[in-house]
Amino acid sequence: MKRSEINATIKQFEALLDQYRFRIPPYLSFTPEEWADKNHEWAEIRDNMLGWDITDYGEGDFEHKGLALITLRNGNVKDPKYTKVYAEKIMMSMPGQVSPMHFHWNKMEDIIVRGGGTAVFHLYNADPKTEERLDTPVLVCRDGRRYYVPAGEDIELSEGESLTFYPYTYHEYYIKEDSVPTLVGEVSMCNDDNIDNRFYEPVGRFPEIEEDEPAYRLLCNEYPAAKEDSAGEARPQSSQDAGPRGEPEGGPAAISRDRPPALRIASRRRRLHFPFSFRPWLTMSKTSFKTSFNPGSIMSNTTTPSVVAIGELLWDMLPDGRKPGGAPANFIYHVAQNGVRGTAVTAVGDDELGRDLVSILADNDVNVAAQVNDYPTGITAVRLDDGGIPEYDVVKGVAWDHIEFTDEVRGLVRGADAICYGTIAAREAWGTRDTIYRMIDAASPDAIRLFDINIRSGFVNKEVITRFLEGATILKINDEELPIVANLFGLDSPGDDIASRQRVMEALAGMFDLDVTILTAGDAYSIVMGRDETSILPTPKVDVVDTVGAGDSFSGAFLAYLLRGFSIPTAPTRAGEGSAFVC
């Protein structure tokens, strides 16, 4: 495994723990430099291998078979000075990843779904002599209920439920693919995972690490020897210092992660409060999750990831009548429809158009934080060409050009797991442009920053685009905007082929250290490029009426799935399926 992948997994694990308010001991936040300064007082952690444990079981496929685990407390079966007879662990399990089949010779344990999705278990009895799996009925001990199931039958556990495993009971599990990142707990007898795990198919223990960046946290097998005291006397060393550990079969059972290694995810989850002072007719609807997927897979409102988008809110004056428009509102709508809380920060005028806009958004379950100012509500004249492609004439000097960075906006941004912004709202040298700059700076360092470049009406400003790219972790751009941006930064203009477009995307990602770069090419395809993998997805074929809002729907759905723990290419695949049907 790459060190960067281990670092990213630990950061994601920390975020999930914080999301569910599962507090961990202070030593788990020690840096490698701090560990180098720790003396013999910390021997129990070293000797009993407490702390972070990330492994790919030696198979180099962490996404599909791996482990993300913290041993919080444990005794030591080899050292009588540690008298604890119990152990506790907490694991991060991601949708679709299987924990390898294994049993324990000595340990009895409870596995608990602490929070998140649905876990599916498969159980088998082991032959005490041959250790082979048997097809005999298996005793299930489920939160005080004892019953038998056929060998290998699906057993589903929801939040708060647990199973008890006795020695010689093979077990494997995974989190349902349509579920969410999940905390899985373990309470057990004191144990040594190096000698008490019998995997059905032999696996390794710790990964071979490619050191591509400095360690964020040390793993439990990496602690340095205890620091000498002030008199120069070496304090008692941990068992780590006796020499390299062997790597026998086995390791704790868990599931790992499903997110691109370098993607930054917020380390905080907090309840949003909306203290805006609205005119009486202005409302902010609490998003109700009217979704097409299983509502049981969505976390409660207090723990669901949150997104803030800023920018234009207006009426699109289409040939067949007016419709609510503006990328932020459309984006936030699709964020909410895919299981994530979202708020659009914008401004409207004190006029009938503004009142109607906010009312319609509230009726459609869109959270909108709308400031009211003395400028008119925005409008855009939209003309569709023969292929349904829109051409825009965006009226200037309107309310959303003057969005202010208030204390309320600052609070929303600081509590968000992701923010989204574009160039349209920054078209004027004052007002909203400055607010977006301040928004970028105010966001959590770990928050995702999605820049939907969204070039319209000839507004191309290199200084603004550069500033926005420097603050972004994700860039979303379309096939018409790509050559414009390439020219801005002295890159070879791409052709109509995928390869040349990918080269420009790679160049932009390298110039601005982007985690993800997204290119949408109308009804043809989308390219989603992460640091370690690229997905090229054909656009689902539907009868196109017009493409207004299709890009926003893709971006909103993609970010929602990403925040819910889906990987590349799973997130863009699901987003693409959804965006096709806004057309």
C-alpha positions as CSV (number, residue, x, y, z in Angstrom):
1,M,0.0,0.0,0.0
2,K,1.1,3.6,-0.5
3,R,1.6,5.6,2.6
4,S,-0.8,8.2,1.1
5,E,-3.5,5.6,0.9
6,I,-2.9,4.7,4.6
7,N,-2.9,8.4,5.6
8,A,-6.2,9.1,3.7
9,T,-7.9,6.0,5.2
10,I,-7.0,7.1,8.8
11,K,-8.3,10.7,8.1
12,Q,-11.5,9.2,6.7
13,F,-11.7,7.0,9.8
14,E,-11.3,10.0,12.1
15,A,-14.1,11.8,10.2
16,L,-16.4,8.8,10.6
17,L,-15.7,8.6,14.3
18,D,-16.4,12.3,14.7
19,Q,-19.6,11.9,12.7
20,Y,-20.9,9.4,15.1
21,R,-19.4,11.2,18.1
22,F,-17.3,8.1,19.0
23,R,-14.5,9.6,21.0
24,I,-11.1,7.9,21.0
25,P,-8.1,8.2,23.4
26,P,-5.6,11.1,22.9
27,Y,-2.7,8.8,21.9
28,L,-4.4,8.1,18.7
29,S,-3.7,11.7,17.6
30,F,0.0,11.5,18.3
31,T,2.2,12.4,15.3
32,P,5.3,10.3,14.5
33,E,7.4,13.1,16.0
34,E,5.5,13.0,19.2
35,W,5.8,9.2,19.4
36,A,9.6,9.5,19.1
37,D,9.5,11.5,22.3
38,K,7.4,9.1,24.4
39,N,9.0,7.2,27.2
40,H,8.3,4.0,29.1
41,E,5.0,5.3,30.4
42,W,3.5,4.4,27.1
43,A,4.7,0.8,27.1
44,E,1.3,-0.7,27.3
45,I,0.3,0.8,24.0
46,R,3.5,-0.5,22.3
47,D,3.5,-3.9,23.9
48,N,-0.2,-4.7,23.3
49,M,-0.3,-3.1,19.8
50,L,-3.0,-0.7,20.6
51,G,-3.8,2.0,18.0
52,W,-4.2,2.2,14.2
53,D,-4.1,-0.9,12.2
54,I,-4.5,-0.6,8.4
55,T,-3.7,-3.6,6.2
56,D,-4.4,-5.1,2.8
57,Y,-3.7,-8.6,4.0
58,G,-0.7,-8.7,1.7
59,E,-2.9,-8.9,-1.4
60,G,-2.4,-5.4,-2.7
61,D,-6.2,-4.8,-3.2
62,F,-7.2,-2.7,-0.2
63,E,-10.3,-1.4,-1.8
64,H,-11.8,-5.0,-2.0
65,K,-10.1,-6.8,0.8
66,G,-8.6,-4.8,3.6
67,L,-8.7,-3.6,7.2
68,A,-9.2,-0.3,8.9
69,L,-9.2,-0.9,12.7
70,I,-8.3,0.6,16.0
71,T,-7.5,-1.6,19.0
72,L,-8.6,0.6,21.9
73,R,-7.9,-1.7,24.8
74,N,-6.5,-5.2,25.2
75,G,-4.5,-7.4,27.6
76,N,-1.6,-9.5,26.6
77,V,-1.7,-13.3,26.6
78,K,2.2,-13.4,26.6
79,D,2.9,-11.0,29.4
80,P,1.4,-11.5,32.8
81,K,1.9,-7.9,33.9
82,Y,-1.0,-6.9,31.7
83,T,-4.0,-8.4,33.5
84,K,-6.9,-7.2,31.4
85,V,-9.1,-10.1,30.3
86,Y,-11.1,-8.2,27.7
87,A,-10.5,-6.2,24.5
88,E,-12.3,-3.5,22.5
89,K,-11.9,-2.5,18.9
90,I,-13.6,-0.2,16.5
91,M,-13.6,-0.7,12.7
92,M,-14.5,1.3,9.6
93,S,-16.4,-0.7,7.1
94,M,-17.2,0.6,3.6
95,P,-20.0,-0.5,1.3
96,G,-19.2,-3.7,-0.7
97,Q,-15.9,-4.6,0.9
98,V,-15.8,-8.1,2.3
99,S,-13.9,-9.1,5.5
100,P,-12.2,-12.4,4.9
101,M,-13.7,-15.7,6.3
102,H,-12.0,-16.7,9.5
103,F,-12.6,-18.2,13.0
104,H,-10.8,-18.0,16.4
105,W,-9.4,-20.9,18.3
106,N,-9.7,-19.2,21.7
107,K,-11.5,-15.9,21.4
108,M,-15.2,-15.2,22.0
109,E,-16.4,-11.9,20.6
110,D,-19.3,-9.7,19.9
111,I,-19.4,-7.8,16.6
112,I,-21.7,-4.7,16.8
113,V,-23.0,-2.4,14.1
114,R,-22.4,0.9,15.9
115,G,-23.7,3.2,13.2
116,G,-24.3,3.5,9.5
117,G,-25.4,0.9,7.1
118,T,-26.5,-2.7,7.0
119,A,-24.0,-5.5,7.6
120,V,-24.4,-8.9,6.0
121,F,-22.8,-11.9,7.7
122,H,-22.2,-15.5,6.6
123,L,-21.5,-18.2,9.2
124,Y,-20.2,-21.8,9.1
125,N,-19.3,-24.3,11.7
126,A,-15.6,-25.5,11.5
127,D,-14.7,-29.1,11.9
128,P,-12.6,-29.2,15.2
129,K,-10.2,-31.7,13.7
130,T,-9.8,-30.7,10.0
131,E,-10.8,-27.0,10.4
132,E,-12.8,-27.3,7.2
133,R,-16.2,-25.6,6.8
134,L,-19.2,-27.7,7.5
135,D,-22.6,-27.5,5.9
136,T,-24.4,-28.1,9.2
137,P,-26.9,-25.5,10.7
138,V,-25.2,-22.7,12.6
139,L,-26.2,-21.4,16.0
140,V,-26.9,-17.6,15.8
141,C,-26.6,-15.6,19.0
142,R,-28.1,-12.3,18.2
143,D,-28.7,-9.8,21.0
144,G,-30.1,-12.4,23.4
145,R,-32.0,-14.4,20.7
146,R,-30.6,-17.9,19.9
147,Y,-31.7,-19.7,16.7
148,Y,-30.3,-21.8,13.9
149,V,-29.7,-20.9,10.3
150,P,-28.4,-22.9,7.3
151,A,-24.7,-22.6,6.7
152,G,-23.8,-19.6,4.7
153,E,-27.2,-18.0,4.8
154,D,-27.4,-14.1,4.8
155,I,-27.8,-12.6,8.2
156,E,-28.4,-8.9,8.1
157,L,-27.6,-6.6,11.0
158,S,-28.8,-3.0,11.3
159,E,-27.5,-0.2,13.6
160,G,-27.3,-1.3,17.2
161,E,-27.5,-5.0,16.5
162,S,-24.8,-7.5,17.2
163,L,-23.7,-11.2,16.9
164,T,-21.8,-13.3,19.3
165,F,-19.1,-15.6,17.8
166,Y,-17.7,-18.6,19.7
167,P,-14.5,-20.3,18.9
168,Y,-14.6,-22.5,15.7
169,T,-17.3,-20.5,14.1
170,Y,-16.2,-19.2,10.6
171,H,-17.6,-15.8,9.8
172,E,-17.3,-13.1,7.1
173,Y,-19.2,-10.0,6.5
174,Y,-19.6,-7.0,4.3
175,I,-21.6,-3.7,4.3
176,K,-24.3,-3.6,1.6
177,E,-23.2,-1.8,-1.5
178,D,-26.2,0.6,-1.5
179,S,-25.4,1.5,2.1
180,V,-23.1,4.1,3.8
181,P,-19.8,4.0,5.6
182,T,-20.3,2.1,8.8
183,L,-18.7,1.9,12.3
184,V,-18.4,-1.7,13.4
185,G,-17.4,-2.5,17.0
186,E,-15.8,-5.5,18.6
187,V,-16.0,-6.5,22.3
188,S,-14.1,-9.7,23.1
189,M,-11.9,-11.7,25.3
190,C,-8.2,-10.6,25.6
191,N,-6.6,-11.8,22.4
192,D,-3.5,-11.8,20.1
193,D,-4.5,-11.5,16.5
194,N,-1.2,-12.8,15.4
195,I,-1.8,-16.3,16.8
196,D,-5.6,-16.6,17.2
197,N,-7.0,-16.1,13.7
198,R,-7.6,-19.0,11.4
199,F,-8.4,-17.7,7.9
200,Y,-10.2,-20.0,5.5
201,E,-7.8,-18.8,2.7
202,P,-4.3,-17.9,4.0
203,V,-3.6,-14.1,4.0
204,G,-0.8,-11.8,5.2
205,R,-0.9,-9.5,8.2
206,F,0.7,-6.1,7.6
207,P,1.1,-4.4,4.2
208,E,4.2,-3.6,2.4
209,I,4.3,0.2,2.4
210,E,5.4,2.4,-0.4
211,E,6.6,5.6,1.3
212,D,5.2,8.2,-1.1
213,E,4.6,10.8,1.6
214,P,5.3,11.3,5.3
215,A,3.2,9.2,7.8
216,Y,0.2,11.0,9.3
217,R,-0.2,8.5,12.1
218,L,2.0,5.5,13.1
219,L,0.5,2.1,12.7
220,C,0.5,-0.2,15.7
221,N,3.5,-2.1,14.4
222,E,5.6,1.0,13.8
223,Y,6.1,2.6,17.2
224,P,9.6,3.5,18.0
225,A,11.4,2.3,21.2
226,A,10.8,4.2,24.4
227,K,12.8,7.4,24.8
228,E,15.7,7.3,27.3
229,D,15.2,9.3,30.5
230,S,17.1,12.4,31.4
231,A,19.8,10.4,33.2
232,G,20.5,8.5,30.0
233,E,19.0,5.3,31.3
234,A,17.0,3.4,28.7
235,R,13.6,2.6,29.9
236,P,12.0,-0.8,29.4
237,Q,11.4,-1.4,25.7
238,S,8.3,-2.7,24.2
239,S,8.1,-6.1,22.6
240,Q,8.3,-4.2,19.3
241,D,12.0,-3.7,19.8
242,A,13.0,-7.3,20.0
243,G,13.2,-7.6,16.3
244,P,10.9,-7.9,13.3
245,R,7.6,-9.6,13.9
246,G,6.6,-12.6,11.9
247,E,3.6,-12.4,9.8
248,P,1.6,-15.6,10.5
249,E,-1.7,-16.3,9.1
250,G,-4.5,-14.1,10.4
251,G,-5.4,-10.7,11.5
252,P,-8.5,-9.0,12.9
253,A,-11.7,-9.1,10.9
254,A,-12.9,-5.9,9.4
255,I,-13.8,-4.0,6.3
256,S,-12.0,-1.1,4.9
257,R,-12.7,1.9,2.7
258,D,-14.1,2.8,-0.7
259,R,-12.9,6.4,-1.4
260,P,-10.1,7.6,-3.6
261,P,-7.0,7.7,-1.4
262,A,-6.2,11.4,-1.8
263,L,-9.7,12.8,-1.6
264,R,-10.1,15.1,1.3
265,I,-13.2,14.7,3.4
266,A,-14.3,16.8,6.3
267,S,-13.3,15.8,9.8
268,R,-16.3,17.4,11.4
269,R,-20.0,16.6,11.4
270,R,-22.2,19.1,13.2
271,R,-25.9,20.0,13.2
272,L,-26.7,23.0,11.0
273,H,-28.5,25.9,12.5
274,F,-30.0,28.6,10.3
275,P,-30.1,31.9,12.1
276,F,-30.8,34.0,9.0
277,S,-33.1,37.0,9.3
278,F,-35.6,36.5,6.5
279,R,-38.4,38.6,5.3
280,P,-41.7,37.0,6.3
281,W,-42.2,35.5,2.9
282,L,-38.7,34.0,2.7
283,T,-38.4,30.4,4.0
284,M,-35.7,27.8,4.2
285,S,-37.2,24.4,3.9
286,K,-35.7,21.5,5.9
287,T,-34.7,19.0,3.3
288,S,-36.9,15.9,3.3
289,F,-35.1,13.0,1.6
290,K,-37.5,12.0,-1.2
291,T,-35.2,9.5,-2.7
292,S,-35.5,6.5,-4.9
293,F,-33.1,4.4,-2.8
294,N,-33.7,2.6,0.5
295,P,-34.3,5.4,3.1
296,G,-32.9,3.0,5.7
297,S,-29.5,3.5,4.2
298,I,-29.5,7.3,4.9
299,M,-28.1,8.6,8.1
300,S,-30.1,10.8,10.3
301,N,-30.1,14.5,9.7
302,T,-27.7,15.1,12.6
303,T,-25.0,12.9,11.0
304,T,-25.6,13.3,7.3
305,P,-22.8,15.1,5.4
306,S,-23.6,18.7,4.5
307,V,-22.9,20.8,1.4
308,V,-23.0,24.5,0.8
309,A,-23.3,26.0,-2.7
310,I,-23.1,29.7,-3.5
311,G,-24.2,31.7,-6.5
312,E,-26.9,32.7,-8.8
313,L,-30.6,32.2,-8.3
314,L,-32.8,33.4,-11.1
315,W,-35.5,32.7,-13.6
316,D,-34.6,31.0,-16.8
317,M,-36.9,32.6,-19.4
318,L,-37.3,29.6,-21.7
319,P,-39.2,29.6,-25.0
320,D,-42.1,27.7,-23.3
321,G,-42.2,29.9,-20.2
322,R,-40.1,30.7,-17.1
323,K,-38.5,28.1,-14.9
324,P,-36.4,28.5,-11.7
325,G,-32.7,28.4,-12.6
326,G,-29.3,28.9,-11.3
327,A,-26.6,26.3,-10.9
328,P,-26.4,26.3,-7.0
329,A,-30.2,25.6,-6.5
330,N,-30.2,22.8,-9.1
331,F,-27.0,21.4,-7.7
332,I,-28.3,21.4,-4.1
333,Y,-31.6,19.8,-5.2
334,H,-29.7,16.8,-6.6
335,V,-27.4,16.7,-3.6
336,A,-30.5,16.3,-1.4
337,Q,-32.1,13.8,-3.7
338,N,-29.1,11.6,-3.2
339,G,-29.0,11.5,0.6
340,V,-26.9,14.5,1.6
341,R,-28.0,17.8,3.2
342,G,-27.4,20.9,1.1
343,T,-27.9,24.6,1.3
344,A,-27.8,27.2,-1.5
345,V,-26.5,30.6,-0.4
346,T,-27.9,33.3,-2.7
347,A,-29.7,36.6,-3.0
348,V,-33.0,37.8,-4.4
349,G,-34.7,41.1,-4.8
350,D,-37.6,42.4,-2.8
351,D,-40.0,41.7,-5.6
352,E,-42.5,39.2,-6.8
353,L,-40.0,37.3,-8.9
354,G,-37.9,36.7,-5.7
355,R,-40.8,35.7,-3.6
356,D,-42.0,33.2,-6.2
357,L,-38.5,31.7,-6.6
358,V,-38.0,31.0,-2.9
359,S,-41.5,29.7,-2.5
360,I,-41.0,27.2,-5.4
361,L,-37.7,26.0,-4.1
362,A,-39.2,25.5,-0.6
363,D,-42.0,23.4,-2.2
364,N,-39.4,21.3,-3.9
365,D,-37.4,20.6,-0.8
366,V,-34.4,22.8,-1.6
367,N,-32.7,24.4,1.3
368,V,-32.1,28.0,0.4
369,A,-30.5,30.7,2.5
370,A,-31.6,33.8,0.5
371,Q,-30.5,37.3,1.4
372,V,-32.8,40.1,0.3
373,N,-31.2,43.3,-1.2
374,D,-32.2,46.3,-3.2
375,Y,-31.4,44.8,-6.6
376,P,-33.9,43.0,-8.8
377,T,-34.1,39.2,-8.8
378,G,-32.0,37.8,-11.6
379,I,-33.3,36.6,-14.9
380,T,-31.7,34.8,-17.9
381,A,-32.9,34.6,-21.4
382,V,-32.4,31.1,-22.7
383,R,-32.6,30.0,-26.3
384,L,-32.3,26.3,-27.3
385,D,-30.6,25.4,-30.6
386,D,-31.8,22.5,-32.8
387,G,-30.0,20.0,-30.6
388,G,-31.5,21.2,-27.4
389,I,-28.3,22.9,-26.3
390,P,-28.9,26.2,-24.4
391,E,-27.5,29.6,-25.2
392,Y,-27.7,32.1,-22.3
393,D,-28.1,35.9,-22.0
394,V,-27.6,36.6,-18.3
395,V,-28.9,40.0,-17.2
396,K,-26.4,41.9,-15.1
397,G,-26.8,44.2,-12.0
398,V,-29.1,41.8,-10.1
399,A,-29.5,40.6,-6.6
400,W,-27.2,37.6,-6.7
401,D,-24.3,39.8,-7.8
402,H,-24.4,41.2,-4.3
403,I,-24.3,38.2,-1.9
404,E,-22.7,39.2,1.4
405,F,-20.3,37.2,3.5
406,T,-22.3,37.4,6.8
407,D,-21.7,35.7,10.1
408,E,-24.5,33.3,9.1
409,V,-22.8,32.4,5.9
410,R,-19.5,31.9,7.7
411,G,-21.2,29.5,10.1
412,L,-22.7,27.5,7.3
413,V,-19.4,27.2,5.5
414,R,-17.3,26.2,8.5
415,G,-19.7,23.4,9.3
416,A,-19.9,22.0,5.8
417,D,-18.2,18.9,4.5
418,A,-18.1,20.3,1.0
419,I,-18.6,23.7,-0.7
420,C,-19.4,24.4,-4.4
421,Y,-18.8,27.6,-6.4
422,G,-18.5,28.8,-10.0
423,T,-17.5,31.7,-12.1
424,I,-20.9,33.0,-13.0
425,A,-21.5,34.5,-9.6
426,A,-18.0,36.1,-9.7
427,R,-18.5,38.1,-12.9
428,E,-18.4,41.4,-11.1
429,A,-15.2,42.7,-9.4
430,W,-17.0,43.3,-6.1
431,G,-19.8,41.8,-4.1
432,T,-20.2,38.1,-4.6
433,R,-16.7,37.5,-6.0
434,D,-15.2,38.6,-2.8
435,T,-17.7,36.5,-0.8
436,I,-16.7,33.4,-2.7
437,Y,-13.0,34.2,-2.0
438,R,-13.8,34.5,1.7
439,M,-15.9,31.3,1.6
440,I,-13.0,29.3,0.2
441,D,-10.7,30.6,2.9
442,A,-13.3,30.0,5.7
443,A,-14.0,26.3,4.8
444,S,-12.6,23.6,6.9
445,P,-9.1,22.6,5.6
446,D,-10.4,19.1,5.1
447,A,-13.6,20.1,3.3
448,I,-14.1,19.2,-0.4
449,R,-14.1,22.3,-2.6
450,L,-15.9,21.7,-5.9
451,F,-15.3,24.3,-8.6
452,D,-17.9,24.1,-11.3
453,I,-16.2,26.5,-13.7
454,N,-19.5,27.2,-15.6
455,I,-18.3,29.8,-18.2
456,R,-21.2,31.8,-19.5
457,S,-21.8,35.0,-21.4
458,G,-18.2,35.5,-22.4
459,F,-17.0,36.0,-18.8
460,V,-13.4,34.6,-18.8
461,N,-11.1,36.0,-16.1
462,K,-7.8,34.3,-15.6
463,E,-7.2,35.8,-12.2
464,V,-10.6,34.7,-10.9
465,I,-10.3,31.2,-12.4
466,T,-6.8,30.8,-11.1
467,R,-7.9,31.8,-7.6
468,F,-10.8,29.4,-7.7
469,L,-8.6,26.5,-9.0
470,E,-6.1,27.1,-6.3
471,G,-8.8,26.7,-3.7
472,A,-10.4,23.7,-5.3
473,T,-10.0,19.9,-4.7
474,I,-12.5,19.0,-7.5
475,L,-12.8,20.7,-10.9
476,K,-15.9,20.2,-13.0
477,I,-15.7,21.4,-16.6
478,N,-17.4,20.6,-19.9
479,D,-16.1,20.0,-23.3
480,E,-16.7,23.5,-24.5
481,E,-15.0,25.1,-21.5
482,L,-11.9,22.9,-21.6
483,P,-10.2,24.5,-24.7
484,I,-10.9,28.0,-23.2
485,V,-9.2,27.1,-19.9
486,A,-6.4,25.3,-21.8
487,N,-5.7,28.4,-23.7
488,L,-5.7,30.5,-20.5
489,F,-2.9,28.5,-19.0
490,G,-0.8,27.9,-22.1
491,L,-1.8,24.3,-22.7
492,D,-2.3,22.6,-26.0
493,S,-5.9,23.0,-27.1
494,P,-7.6,19.6,-27.0
495,G,-9.3,18.1,-30.0
496,D,-12.6,16.2,-30.0
497,D,-11.0,13.0,-29.0
498,I,-10.9,11.6,-25.5
499,A,-7.1,11.2,-25.3
500,S,-6.3,14.9,-25.9
501,R,-9.0,16.0,-23.5
502,Q,-7.5,13.7,-20.9
503,R,-4.1,15.2,-21.4
504,V,-5.5,18.7,-20.6
505,M,-7.3,17.4,-17.6
506,E,-4.1,15.8,-16.3
507,A,-2.2,19.0,-16.8
508,L,-4.8,21.1,-14.9
509,A,-4.9,18.5,-12.1
510,G,-1.1,18.7,-11.8
511,M,-0.9,22.5,-12.0
512,F,-3.5,22.9,-9.2
513,D,-3.1,19.7,-7.1
514,L,-6.7,18.6,-7.8
515,D,-8.0,15.4,-6.3
516,V,-10.6,14.9,-8.9
517,T,-11.2,16.4,-12.4
518,I,-14.6,15.9,-14.1
519,L,-15.3,16.5,-17.8
520,T,-18.8,16.3,-19.1
521,A,-19.2,15.9,-22.9
522,G,-23.0,16.5,-23.3
523,D,-24.9,13.4,-24.3
524,A,-21.7,11.5,-25.3
525,Y,-19.7,10.7,-22.2
526,S,-18.2,11.9,-18.9
527,I,-14.6,11.5,-17.8
528,V,-13.9,11.4,-14.0
529,M,-10.2,11.4,-13.2
530,G,-8.9,10.8,-9.7
531,R,-5.3,10.7,-8.5
532,D,-5.1,7.0,-9.1
533,E,-7.8,6.0,-11.5
534,T,-9.9,7.3,-14.3
535,S,-13.4,6.4,-15.4
536,I,-14.9,7.1,-18.8
537,L,-18.7,6.7,-18.7
538,P,-21.1,6.9,-21.6
539,T,-24.1,9.1,-21.0
540,P,-27.2,7.0,-20.7
541,K,-29.4,7.5,-23.8
542,V,-32.7,9.2,-23.3
543,D,-34.9,11.4,-25.5
544,V,-33.4,14.8,-24.9
545,V,-35.7,17.8,-24.6
546,D,-33.0,20.1,-23.4
547,T,-29.8,19.9,-21.4
548,V,-30.4,22.8,-19.1
549,G,-29.2,21.7,-15.6
550,A,-27.8,18.3,-16.6
551,G,-24.3,19.2,-15.6
552,D,-25.4,20.5,-12.2
553,S,-27.4,17.4,-11.6
554,F,-24.4,15.2,-12.4
555,S,-22.1,17.3,-10.1
556,G,-24.6,17.2,-7.3
557,A,-25.2,13.5,-7.5
558,F,-21.5,12.7,-7.9
559,L,-20.6,14.7,-4.8
560,A,-23.4,13.2,-2.8
561,Y,-22.3,9.7,-3.6
562,L,-18.7,10.6,-2.9
563,L,-19.6,11.9,0.6
564,R,-21.6,8.8,1.2
565,G,-18.5,6.7,0.7
566,F,-18.8,5.5,-2.9
567,S,-15.7,5.1,-5.0
568,I,-14.6,6.1,-8.5
569,P,-16.1,4.7,-10.7
570,T,-19.2,3.9,-8.6
571,A,-20.0,7.5,-7.7
572,P,-19.9,8.9,-11.3
573,T,-21.7,5.9,-12.7
574,R,-24.7,6.5,-10.3
575,A,-24.5,10.2,-10.9
576,G,-24.6,9.8,-14.7
577,E,-27.6,7.5,-14.5
578,G,-29.5,10.2,-12.5
579,S,-28.4,13.3,-14.6
580,A,-29.6,11.8,-17.8
581,F,-33.2,11.9,-16.6
582,V,-33.3,15.7,-16.0
583,C,-33.1,16.2,-19.7
